[in-house]
Amino acid sequence: GTIVETVSPDPGRAALTGDLRDLNVFDTPSLRGLKHTAPYFHDNSANNLEEVIDHYNNHFQFRISLQERDDLIAFLEIL
């Protein structure tokens, strides 16, 4: 067999399966019951939904107002 060494800061499913086809592949969970699943992100780096939305606002120009943020959080919490 062939051995392939790969370095990744976050290998995704490949860390579990050992399959290179799973490198940087993630299982995306349902939004149902989201308010009960903190911390958020695959690396648990966001402690609450406010931090999730702030992350997108700061890194991906996902620009929403504070009222829109609060409305989005209220919606996500009822799922």
PDB file of N, CA, C and O in Angstrom:
ATOM      1  N   GLY A   1       0.807  -1.172   0.000  1.00  0.00           N
ATOM      2  CA  GLY A   1       0.000   0.000   0.000  1.00  0.00           C
ATOM      3  C   GLY A   1       0.862   1.252   0.000  1.00  0.00           C
ATOM      4  O   GLY A   1       2.073   1.205   0.216  1.00  0.00           O
ATOM      5  N   THR A   2       0.218   2.332  -0.241  1.00  0.00           N
ATOM      6  CA  THR A   2       0.871   3.632  -0.276  1.00  0.00           C
ATOM      7  C   THR A   2       0.510   4.405   0.975  1.00  0.00           C
ATOM      8  O   THR A   2      -0.644   4.407   1.403  1.00  0.00           O
ATOM      9  N   ILE A   3       1.498   5.062   1.560  1.00  0.00           N
ATOM     10  CA  ILE A   3       1.256   5.906   2.720  1.00  0.00           C
ATOM     11  C   ILE A   3       1.335   7.354   2.263  1.00  0.00           C
ATOM     12  O   ILE A   3       2.304   7.769   1.628  1.00  0.00           O
ATOM     13  N   VAL A   4       0.299   8.115   2.596  1.00  0.00           N
ATOM     14  CA  VAL A   4       0.257   9.533   2.263  1.00  0.00           C
ATOM     15  C   VAL A   4       0.158  10.309   3.566  1.00  0.00           C
ATOM     16  O   VAL A   4      -0.772  10.093   4.343  1.00  0.00           O
ATOM     17  N   GLU A   5       1.094  11.199   3.813  1.00  0.00           N
ATOM     18  CA  GLU A   5       1.053  12.032   5.009  1.00  0.00           C
ATOM     19  C   GLU A   5       0.496  13.392   4.622  1.00  0.00           C
ATOM     20  O   GLU A   5       1.007  14.049   3.714  1.00  0.00           O
ATOM     21  N   THR A   6      -0.552  13.808   5.317  1.00  0.00           N
ATOM     22  CA  THR A   6      -1.206  15.077   5.034  1.00  0.00           C
ATOM     23  C   THR A   6      -1.287  15.877   6.317  1.00  0.00           C
ATOM     24  O   THR A   6      -1.608  15.334   7.374  1.00  0.00           O
ATOM     25  N   VAL A   7      -0.996  17.176   6.229  1.00  0.00           N
ATOM     26  CA  VAL A   7      -1.067  18.066   7.387  1.00  0.00           C
ATOM     27  C   VAL A   7      -2.219  19.039   7.164  1.00  0.00           C
ATOM     28  O   VAL A   7      -2.304  19.692   6.124  1.00  0.00           O
ATOM     29  N   SER A   8      -3.093  19.125   8.145  1.00  0.00           N
ATOM     30  CA  SER A   8      -4.236  20.033   8.052  1.00  0.00           C
ATOM     31  C   SER A   8      -4.538  20.547   9.458  1.00  0.00           C
ATOM     32  O   SER A   8      -4.503  19.774  10.416  1.00  0.00           O
ATOM     33  N   PRO A   9      -4.836  21.855   9.597  1.00  0.00           N
ATOM     34  CA  PRO A   9      -5.180  22.369  10.921  1.00  0.00           C
ATOM     35  C   PRO A   9      -6.510  21.821  11.420  1.00  0.00           C
ATOM     36  O   PRO A   9      -6.777  21.841  12.622  1.00  0.00           O
ATOM     37  N   ASP A  10      -7.351  21.329  10.503  1.00  0.00           N
ATOM     38  CA  ASP A  10      -8.645  20.783  10.882  1.00  0.00           C
ATOM     39  C   ASP A  10      -9.059  19.758   9.826  1.00  0.00           C
ATOM     40  O   ASP A  10      -9.717  20.117   8.849  1.00  0.00           O
ATOM     41  N   PRO A  11      -8.690  18.499  10.003  1.00  0.00           N
ATOM     42  CA  PRO A  11      -8.893  17.507   8.960  1.00  0.00           C
ATOM     43  C   PRO A  11     -10.331  17.053   8.742  1.00  0.00           C
ATOM     44  O   PRO A  11     -10.596  16.298   7.807  1.00  0.00           O
ATOM     45  N   GLY A  12     -11.254  17.489   9.571  1.00  0.00           N
ATOM     46  CA  GLY A  12     -12.649  17.092   9.384  1.00  0.00           C
ATOM     47  C   GLY A  12     -12.854  15.612   9.655  1.00  0.00           C
ATOM     48  O   GLY A  12     -12.230  15.049  10.555  1.00  0.00           O
ATOM     49  N   ARG A  13     -13.742  14.970   8.868  1.00  0.00           N
ATOM     50  CA  ARG A  13     -14.075  13.559   9.072  1.00  0.00           C
ATOM     51  C   ARG A  13     -12.868  12.647   8.899  1.00  0.00           C
ATOM     52  O   ARG A  13     -12.849  11.543   9.444  1.00  0.00           O
ATOM     53  N   ALA A  14     -11.860  13.088   8.149  1.00  0.00           N
ATOM     54  CA  ALA A  14     -10.685  12.240   7.928  1.00  0.00           C
ATOM     55  C   ALA A  14     -10.006  11.871   9.244  1.00  0.00           C
ATOM     56  O   ALA A  14      -9.364  10.824   9.337  1.00  0.00           O
ATOM     57  N   ALA A  15     -10.142  12.715  10.252  1.00  0.00           N
ATOM     58  CA  ALA A  15      -9.572  12.402  11.567  1.00  0.00           C
ATOM     59  C   ALA A  15     -10.247  11.174  12.176  1.00  0.00           C
ATOM     60  O   ALA A  15      -9.640  10.459  12.973  1.00  0.00           O
ATOM     61  N   LEU A  16     -11.499  10.933  11.800  1.00  0.00           N
ATOM     62  CA  LEU A  16     -12.235   9.780  12.313  1.00  0.00           C
ATOM     63  C   LEU A  16     -12.101   8.567  11.419  1.00  0.00           C
ATOM     64  O   LEU A  16     -11.943   7.445  11.901  1.00  0.00           O
ATOM     65  N   THR A  17     -12.164   8.792  10.100  1.00  0.00           N
ATOM     66  CA  THR A  17     -12.214   7.668   9.167  1.00  0.00           C
ATOM     67  C   THR A  17     -10.845   7.255   8.640  1.00  0.00           C
ATOM     68  O   THR A  17     -10.660   6.105   8.242  1.00  0.00           O
ATOM     69  N   GLY A  18      -9.867   8.191   8.632  1.00  0.00           N
ATOM     70  CA  GLY A  18      -8.573   7.898   8.046  1.00  0.00           C
ATOM     71  C   GLY A  18      -8.582   7.905   6.527  1.00  0.00           C
ATOM     72  O   GLY A  18      -7.570   7.586   5.903  1.00  0.00           O
ATOM     73  N   ASP A  19      -9.704   8.261   5.926  1.00  0.00           N
ATOM     74  CA  ASP A  19      -9.870   8.273   4.471  1.00  0.00           C
ATOM     75  C   ASP A  19      -9.568   9.666   3.931  1.00  0.00           C
ATOM     76  O   ASP A  19     -10.203  10.635   4.348  1.00  0.00           O
ATOM     77  N   LEU A  20      -8.615   9.785   3.013  1.00  0.00           N
ATOM     78  CA  LEU A  20      -8.257  11.092   2.461  1.00  0.00           C
ATOM     79  C   LEU A  20      -9.416  11.771   1.744  1.00  0.00           C
ATOM     80  O   LEU A  20      -9.430  12.996   1.621  1.00  0.00           O
ATOM     81  N   ARG A  21     -10.389  10.997   1.270  1.00  0.00           N
ATOM     82  CA  ARG A  21     -11.564  11.610   0.632  1.00  0.00           C
ATOM     83  C   ARG A  21     -12.397  12.402   1.637  1.00  0.00           C
ATOM     84  O   ARG A  21     -13.203  13.248   1.249  1.00  0.00           O
ATOM     85  N   ASP A  22     -12.206  12.131   2.921  1.00  0.00           N
ATOM     86  CA  ASP A  22     -12.928  12.839   3.985  1.00  0.00           C
ATOM     87  C   ASP A  22     -12.162  14.038   4.524  1.00  0.00           C
ATOM     88  O   ASP A  22     -12.615  14.681   5.471  1.00  0.00           O
ATOM     89  N   LEU A  23     -11.000  14.354   3.934  1.00  0.00           N
ATOM     90  CA  LEU A  23     -10.199  15.488   4.387  1.00  0.00           C
ATOM     91  C   LEU A  23     -10.971  16.788   4.183  1.00  0.00           C
ATOM     92  O   LEU A  23     -11.438  17.076   3.081  1.00  0.00           O
ATOM     93  N   ASN A  24     -11.100  17.560   5.239  1.00  0.00           N
ATOM     94  CA  ASN A  24     -11.824  18.840   5.237  1.00  0.00           C
ATOM     95  C   ASN A  24     -13.309  18.689   4.932  1.00  0.00           C
ATOM     96  O   ASN A  24     -13.938  19.631   4.451  1.00  0.00           O
ATOM     97  N   VAL A  25     -13.874  17.524   5.204  1.00  0.00           N
ATOM     98  CA  VAL A  25     -15.305  17.268   5.045  1.00  0.00           C
ATOM     99  C   VAL A  25     -15.917  17.236   6.442  1.00  0.00           C
ATOM    100  O   VAL A  25     -15.371  16.610   7.350  1.00  0.00           O
ATOM    101  N   PHE A  26     -17.051  17.911   6.609  1.00  0.00           N
ATOM    102  CA  PHE A  26     -17.706  17.985   7.908  1.00  0.00           C
ATOM    103  C   PHE A  26     -19.161  17.571   7.796  1.00  0.00           C
ATOM    104  O   PHE A  26     -19.814  17.852   6.792  1.00  0.00           O
ATOM    105  N   ASP A  27     -19.670  16.907   8.819  1.00  0.00           N
ATOM    106  CA  ASP A  27     -21.093  16.604   8.907  1.00  0.00           C
ATOM    107  C   ASP A  27     -21.789  17.839   9.454  1.00  0.00           C
ATOM    108  O   ASP A  27     -21.452  18.319  10.537  1.00  0.00           O
ATOM    109  N   THR A  28     -22.747  18.350   8.717  1.00  0.00           N
ATOM    110  CA  THR A  28     -23.467  19.545   9.139  1.00  0.00           C
ATOM    111  C   THR A  28     -24.732  19.128   9.882  1.00  0.00           C
ATOM    112  O   THR A  28     -25.592  18.462   9.306  1.00  0.00           O
ATOM    113  N   PRO A  29     -24.857  19.504  11.139  1.00  0.00           N
ATOM    114  CA  PRO A  29     -26.028  19.089  11.920  1.00  0.00           C
ATOM    115  C   PRO A  29     -27.272  19.896  11.561  1.00  0.00           C
ATOM    116  O   PRO A  29     -27.189  20.968  10.962  1.00  0.00           O
ATOM    117  N   SER A  30     -28.408  19.360  11.939  1.00  0.00           N
ATOM    118  CA  SER A  30     -29.682  20.045  11.768  1.00  0.00           C
ATOM    119  C   SER A  30     -29.740  21.279  12.665  1.00  0.00           C
ATOM    120  O   SER A  30     -29.036  21.350  13.673  1.00  0.00           O
ATOM    121  N   LEU A  31     -30.570  22.243  12.302  1.00  0.00           N
ATOM    122  CA  LEU A  31     -30.764  23.422  13.150  1.00  0.00           C
ATOM    123  C   LEU A  31     -31.806  23.175  14.246  1.00  0.00           C
ATOM    124  O   LEU A  31     -31.969  24.002  15.144  1.00  0.00           O
ATOM    125  N   ARG A  32     -32.498  22.062  14.176  1.00  0.00           N
ATOM    126  CA  ARG A  32     -33.516  21.753  15.177  1.00  0.00           C
ATOM    127  C   ARG A  32     -32.873  21.628  16.557  1.00  0.00           C
ATOM    128  O   ARG A  32     -31.902  20.890  16.731  1.00  0.00           O
ATOM    129  N   GLY A  33     -33.413  22.345  17.529  1.00  0.00           N
ATOM    130  CA  GLY A  33     -32.897  22.314  18.891  1.00  0.00           C
ATOM    131  C   GLY A  33     -31.577  23.048  19.052  1.00  0.00           C
ATOM    132  O   GLY A  33     -30.827  22.792  19.993  1.00  0.00           O
ATOM    133  N   LEU A  34     -31.296  23.959  18.133  1.00  0.00           N
ATOM    134  CA  LEU A  34     -30.018  24.671  18.096  1.00  0.00           C
ATOM    135  C   LEU A  34     -29.658  25.343  19.420  1.00  0.00           C
ATOM    136  O   LEU A  34     -28.494  25.347  19.820  1.00  0.00           O
ATOM    137  N   LYS A  35     -30.647  25.906  20.092  1.00  0.00           N
ATOM    138  CA  LYS A  35     -30.341  26.648  21.324  1.00  0.00           C
ATOM    139  C   LYS A  35     -29.804  25.747  22.432  1.00  0.00           C
ATOM    140  O   LYS A  35     -29.261  26.235  23.422  1.00  0.00           O
ATOM    141  N   HIS A  36     -29.953  24.436  22.268  1.00  0.00           N
ATOM    142  CA  HIS A  36     -29.487  23.497  23.295  1.00  0.00           C
ATOM    143  C   HIS A  36     -28.141  22.858  22.951  1.00  0.00           C
ATOM    144  O   HIS A  36     -27.696  21.946  23.647  1.00  0.00           O
ATOM    145  N   THR A  37     -27.491  23.325  21.891  1.00  0.00           N
ATOM    146  CA  THR A  37     -26.289  22.623  21.419  1.00  0.00           C
ATOM    147  C   THR A  37     -24.997  23.431  21.528  1.00  0.00           C
ATOM    148  O   THR A  37     -23.987  23.050  20.937  1.00  0.00           O
ATOM    149  N   ALA A  38     -25.009  24.531  22.268  1.00  0.00           N
ATOM    150  CA  ALA A  38     -23.786  25.332  22.435  1.00  0.00           C
ATOM    151  C   ALA A  38     -22.732  24.493  23.129  1.00  0.00           C
ATOM    152  O   ALA A  38     -23.084  23.612  23.913  1.00  0.00           O
ATOM    153  N   PRO A  39     -21.480  24.725  22.878  1.00  0.00           N
ATOM    154  CA  PRO A  39     -20.882  25.753  22.030  1.00  0.00           C
ATOM    155  C   PRO A  39     -21.012  25.396  20.543  1.00  0.00           C
ATOM    156  O   PRO A  39     -21.313  24.257  20.187  1.00  0.00           O
ATOM    157  N   TYR A  40     -20.783  26.381  19.698  1.00  0.00           N
ATOM    158  CA  TYR A  40     -21.016  26.261  18.266  1.00  0.00           C
ATOM    159  C   TYR A  40     -19.724  26.229  17.458  1.00  0.00           C
ATOM    160  O   TYR A  40     -18.644  26.519  17.973  1.00  0.00           O
ATOM    161  N   PHE A  41     -19.853  25.878  16.207  1.00  0.00           N
ATOM    162  CA  PHE A  41     -18.784  25.663  15.220  1.00  0.00           C
ATOM    163  C   PHE A  41     -18.147  24.304  15.490  1.00  0.00           C
ATOM    164  O   PHE A  41     -18.244  23.769  16.594  1.00  0.00           O
ATOM    165  N   HIS A  42     -17.515  23.773  14.500  1.00  0.00           N
ATOM    166  CA  HIS A  42     -16.923  22.436  14.611  1.00  0.00           C
ATOM    167  C   HIS A  42     -15.823  22.377  15.661  1.00  0.00           C
ATOM    168  O   HIS A  42     -15.484  21.296  16.143  1.00  0.00           O
ATOM    169  N   ASP A  43     -15.265  23.528  16.021  1.00  0.00           N
ATOM    170  CA  ASP A  43     -14.195  23.547  17.025  1.00  0.00           C
ATOM    171  C   ASP A  43     -14.650  24.139  18.360  1.00  0.00           C
ATOM    172  O   ASP A  43     -13.828  24.420  19.232  1.00  0.00           O
ATOM    173  N   ASN A  44     -15.972  24.329  18.517  1.00  0.00           N
ATOM    174  CA  ASN A  44     -16.565  24.853  19.760  1.00  0.00           C
ATOM    175  C   ASN A  44     -16.056  26.240  20.127  1.00  0.00           C
ATOM    176  O   ASN A  44     -15.956  26.565  21.310  1.00  0.00           O
ATOM    177  N   SER A  45     -15.735  27.060  19.136  1.00  0.00           N
ATOM    178  CA  SER A  45     -15.127  28.364  19.408  1.00  0.00           C
ATOM    179  C   SER A  45     -16.138  29.479  19.689  1.00  0.00           C
ATOM    180  O   SER A  45     -15.740  30.564  20.114  1.00  0.00           O
ATOM    181  N   ALA A  46     -17.431  29.242  19.464  1.00  0.00           N
ATOM    182  CA  ALA A  46     -18.450  30.256  19.756  1.00  0.00           C
ATOM    183  C   ALA A  46     -19.326  29.739  20.895  1.00  0.00           C
ATOM    184  O   ALA A  46     -19.943  28.679  20.790  1.00  0.00           O
ATOM    185  N   ASN A  47     -19.368  30.496  21.972  1.00  0.00           N
ATOM    186  CA  ASN A  47     -20.111  30.059  23.154  1.00  0.00           C
ATOM    187  C   ASN A  47     -21.607  30.286  23.070  1.00  0.00           C
ATOM    188  O   ASN A  47     -22.371  29.651  23.798  1.00  0.00           O
ATOM    189  N   ASN A  48     -22.043  31.191  22.186  1.00  0.00           N
ATOM    190  CA  ASN A  48     -23.468  31.487  22.062  1.00  0.00           C
ATOM    191  C   ASN A  48     -23.765  31.955  20.637  1.00  0.00           C
ATOM    192  O   ASN A  48     -22.851  32.169  19.841  1.00  0.00           O
ATOM    193  N   LEU A  49     -25.045  32.110  20.328  1.00  0.00           N
ATOM    194  CA  LEU A  49     -25.428  32.491  18.966  1.00  0.00           C
ATOM    195  C   LEU A  49     -24.974  33.899  18.609  1.00  0.00           C
ATOM    196  O   LEU A  49     -24.707  34.181  17.441  1.00  0.00           O
ATOM    197  N   GLU A  50     -24.885  34.780  19.585  1.00  0.00           N
ATOM    198  CA  GLU A  50     -24.375  36.127  19.323  1.00  0.00           C
ATOM    199  C   GLU A  50     -22.952  36.061  18.763  1.00  0.00           C
ATOM    200  O   GLU A  50     -22.619  36.779  17.821  1.00  0.00           O
ATOM    201  N   GLU A  51     -22.122  35.204  19.341  1.00  0.00           N
ATOM    202  CA  GLU A  51     -20.750  35.057  18.860  1.00  0.00           C
ATOM    203  C   GLU A  51     -20.701  34.471  17.452  1.00  0.00           C
ATOM    204  O   GLU A  51     -19.825  34.826  16.662  1.00  0.00           O
ATOM    205  N   VAL A  52     -21.625  33.585  17.137  1.00  0.00           N
ATOM    206  CA  VAL A  52     -21.687  33.024  15.780  1.00  0.00           C
ATOM    207  C   VAL A  52     -21.970  34.127  14.774  1.00  0.00           C
ATOM    208  O   VAL A  52     -21.266  34.261  13.774  1.00  0.00           O
ATOM    209  N   ILE A  53     -22.997  34.912  15.042  1.00  0.00           N
ATOM    210  CA  ILE A  53     -23.382  35.981  14.112  1.00  0.00           C
ATOM    211  C   ILE A  53     -22.302  37.049  14.040  1.00  0.00           C
ATOM    212  O   ILE A  53     -22.012  37.558  12.958  1.00  0.00           O
ATOM    213  N   ASP A  54     -21.705  37.394  15.167  1.00  0.00           N
ATOM    214  CA  ASP A  54     -20.608  38.371  15.158  1.00  0.00           C
ATOM    215  C   ASP A  54     -19.435  37.863  14.327  1.00  0.00           C
ATOM    216  O   ASP A  54     -18.790  38.642  13.626  1.00  0.00           O
ATOM    217  N   HIS A  55     -19.157  36.575  14.397  1.00  0.00           N
ATOM    218  CA  HIS A  55     -18.084  35.989  13.595  1.00  0.00           C
ATOM    219  C   HIS A  55     -18.345  36.229  12.104  1.00  0.00           C
ATOM    220  O   HIS A  55     -17.450  36.660  11.377  1.00  0.00           O
ATOM    221  N   TYR A  56     -19.568  35.951  11.652  1.00  0.00           N
ATOM    222  CA  TYR A  56     -19.892  36.153  10.238  1.00  0.00           C
ATOM    223  C   TYR A  56     -19.873  37.635   9.879  1.00  0.00           C
ATOM    224  O   TYR A  56     -19.436  38.000   8.788  1.00  0.00           O
ATOM    225  N   ASN A  57     -20.337  38.483  10.776  1.00  0.00           N
ATOM    226  CA  ASN A  57     -20.278  39.926  10.527  1.00  0.00           C
ATOM    227  C   ASN A  57     -18.845  40.402  10.359  1.00  0.00           C
ATOM    228  O   ASN A  57     -18.566  41.232   9.494  1.00  0.00           O
ATOM    229  N   ASN A  58     -17.938  39.889  11.172  1.00  0.00           N
ATOM    230  CA  ASN A  58     -16.552  40.358  11.174  1.00  0.00           C
ATOM    231  C   ASN A  58     -15.680  39.743  10.085  1.00  0.00           C
ATOM    232  O   ASN A  58     -14.736  40.382   9.621  1.00  0.00           O
ATOM    233  N   HIS A  59     -15.978  38.523   9.674  1.00  0.00           N
ATOM    234  CA  HIS A  59     -15.085  37.824   8.749  1.00  0.00           C
ATOM    235  C   HIS A  59     -15.633  37.671   7.328  1.00  0.00           C
ATOM    236  O   HIS A  59     -14.857  37.482   6.392  1.00  0.00           O
ATOM    237  N   PHE A  60     -16.926  37.748   7.155  1.00  0.00           N
ATOM    238  CA  PHE A  60     -17.501  37.472   5.838  1.00  0.00           C
ATOM    239  C   PHE A  60     -18.439  38.561   5.352  1.00  0.00           C
ATOM    240  O   PHE A  60     -19.216  38.335   4.424  1.00  0.00           O
ATOM    241  N   GLN A  61     -18.382  39.722   5.950  1.00  0.00           N
ATOM    242  CA  GLN A  61     -19.234  40.846   5.575  1.00  0.00           C
ATOM    243  C   GLN A  61     -20.703  40.442   5.509  1.00  0.00           C
ATOM    244  O   GLN A  61     -21.422  40.816   4.583  1.00  0.00           O
ATOM    245  N   PHE A  62     -21.126  39.687   6.485  1.00  0.00           N
ATOM    246  CA  PHE A  62     -22.509  39.271   6.666  1.00  0.00           C
ATOM    247  C   PHE A  62     -23.164  40.371   7.487  1.00  0.00           C
ATOM    248  O   PHE A  62     -23.446  40.185   8.671  1.00  0.00           O
ATOM    249  N   ARG A  63     -23.404  41.506   6.866  1.00  0.00           N
ATOM    250  CA  ARG A  63     -23.806  42.719   7.583  1.00  0.00           C
ATOM    251  C   ARG A  63     -25.291  42.743   7.901  1.00  0.00           C
ATOM    252  O   ARG A  63     -26.135  42.839   7.010  1.00  0.00           O
ATOM    253  N   ILE A  64     -25.590  42.654   9.193  1.00  0.00           N
ATOM    254  CA  ILE A  64     -26.969  42.813   9.650  1.00  0.00           C
ATOM    255  C   ILE A  64     -26.958  43.749  10.850  1.00  0.00           C
ATOM    256  O   ILE A  64     -25.959  43.866  11.559  1.00  0.00           O
ATOM    257  N   SER A  65     -28.076  44.403  11.058  1.00  0.00           N
ATOM    258  CA  SER A  65     -28.192  45.334  12.176  1.00  0.00           C
ATOM    259  C   SER A  65     -28.355  44.558  13.482  1.00  0.00           C
ATOM    260  O   SER A  65     -28.578  43.347  13.472  1.00  0.00           O
ATOM    261  N   LEU A  66     -28.241  45.262  14.595  1.00  0.00           N
ATOM    262  CA  LEU A  66     -28.439  44.620  15.897  1.00  0.00           C
ATOM    263  C   LEU A  66     -29.857  44.072  16.020  1.00  0.00           C
ATOM    264  O   LEU A  66     -30.063  42.997  16.582  1.00  0.00           O
ATOM    265  N   GLN A  67     -30.841  44.816  15.491  1.00  0.00           N
ATOM    266  CA  GLN A  67     -32.224  44.331  15.533  1.00  0.00           C
ATOM    267  C   GLN A  67     -32.383  43.070  14.690  1.00  0.00           C
ATOM    268  O   GLN A  67     -33.049  42.124  15.111  1.00  0.00           O
ATOM    269  N   GLU A  68     -31.776  43.049  13.505  1.00  0.00           N
ATOM    270  CA  GLU A  68     -31.839  41.858  12.655  1.00  0.00           C
ATOM    271  C   GLU A  68     -31.139  40.678  13.332  1.00  0.00           C
ATOM    272  O   GLU A  68     -31.610  39.544  13.254  1.00  0.00           O
ATOM    273  N   ARG A  69     -30.015  40.951  13.993  1.00  0.00           N
ATOM    274  CA  ARG A  69     -29.314  39.899  14.724  1.00  0.00           C
ATOM    275  C   ARG A  69     -30.204  39.322  15.811  1.00  0.00           C
ATOM    276  O   ARG A  69     -30.319  38.104  15.947  1.00  0.00           O
ATOM    277  N   ASP A  70     -30.832  40.196  16.585  1.00  0.00           N
ATOM    278  CA  ASP A  70     -31.708  39.733  17.658  1.00  0.00           C
ATOM    279  C   ASP A  70     -32.892  38.946  17.112  1.00  0.00           C
ATOM    280  O   ASP A  70     -33.297  37.941  17.697  1.00  0.00           O
ATOM    281  N   ASP A  71     -33.448  39.403  15.987  1.00  0.00           N
ATOM    282  CA  ASP A  71     -34.557  38.683  15.350  1.00  0.00           C
ATOM    283  C   ASP A  71     -34.106  37.308  14.863  1.00  0.00           C
ATOM    284  O   ASP A  71     -34.826  36.324  15.027  1.00  0.00           O
ATOM    285  N   LEU A  72     -32.919  37.239  14.265  1.00  0.00           N
ATOM    286  CA  LEU A  72     -32.387  35.965  13.784  1.00  0.00           C
ATOM    287  C   LEU A  72     -32.165  35.000  14.944  1.00  0.00           C
ATOM    288  O   LEU A  72     -32.496  33.819  14.843  1.00  0.00           O
ATOM    289  N   ILE A  73     -31.613  35.495  16.034  1.00  0.00           N
ATOM    290  CA  ILE A  73     -31.401  34.647  17.204  1.00  0.00           C
ATOM    291  C   ILE A  73     -32.725  34.144  17.753  1.00  0.00           C
ATOM    292  O   ILE A  73     -32.847  32.970  18.101  1.00  0.00           O
ATOM    293  N   ALA A  74     -33.718  35.019  17.832  1.00  0.00           N
ATOM    294  CA  ALA A  74     -35.037  34.615  18.328  1.00  0.00           C
ATOM    295  C   ALA A  74     -35.620  33.517  17.435  1.00  0.00           C
ATOM    296  O   ALA A  74     -36.210  32.557  17.931  1.00  0.00           O
ATOM    297  N   PHE A  75     -35.455  33.661  16.123  1.00  0.00           N
ATOM    298  CA  PHE A  75     -35.959  32.640  15.192  1.00  0.00           C
ATOM    299  C   PHE A  75     -35.217  31.319  15.401  1.00  0.00           C
ATOM    300  O   PHE A  75     -35.845  30.266  15.511  1.00  0.00           O
ATOM    301  N   LEU A  76     -33.903  31.369  15.455  1.00  0.00           N
ATOM    302  CA  LEU A  76     -33.119  30.137  15.603  1.00  0.00           C
ATOM    303  C   LEU A  76     -33.442  29.426  16.908  1.00  0.00           C
ATOM    304  O   LEU A  76     -33.419  28.197  16.971  1.00  0.00           O
ATOM    305  N   GLU A  77     -33.738  30.184  17.932  1.00  0.00           N
ATOM    306  CA  GLU A  77     -34.032  29.574  19.249  1.00  0.00           C
ATOM    307  C   GLU A  77     -35.392  28.890  19.311  1.00  0.00           C
ATOM    308  O   GLU A  77     -35.639  28.107  20.229  1.00  0.00           O
ATOM    309  N   ILE A  78     -36.284  29.166  18.352  1.00  0.00           N
ATOM    310  CA  ILE A  78     -37.585  28.481  18.377  1.00  0.00           C
ATOM    311  C   ILE A  78     -37.594  27.218  17.528  1.00  0.00           C
ATOM    312  O   ILE A  78     -38.578  26.478  17.531  1.00  0.00           O
ATOM    313  N   LEU A  79     -36.514  26.965  16.804  1.00  0.00           N
ATOM    314  CA  LEU A  79     -36.456  25.755  15.971  1.00  0.00           C
ATOM    315  C   LEU A  79     -36.337  24.513  16.820  1.00  0.00           C
ATOM    316  O   LEU A  79     -36.275  23.405  16.287  1.00  0.00           O
TER     317      LEU A  79
END
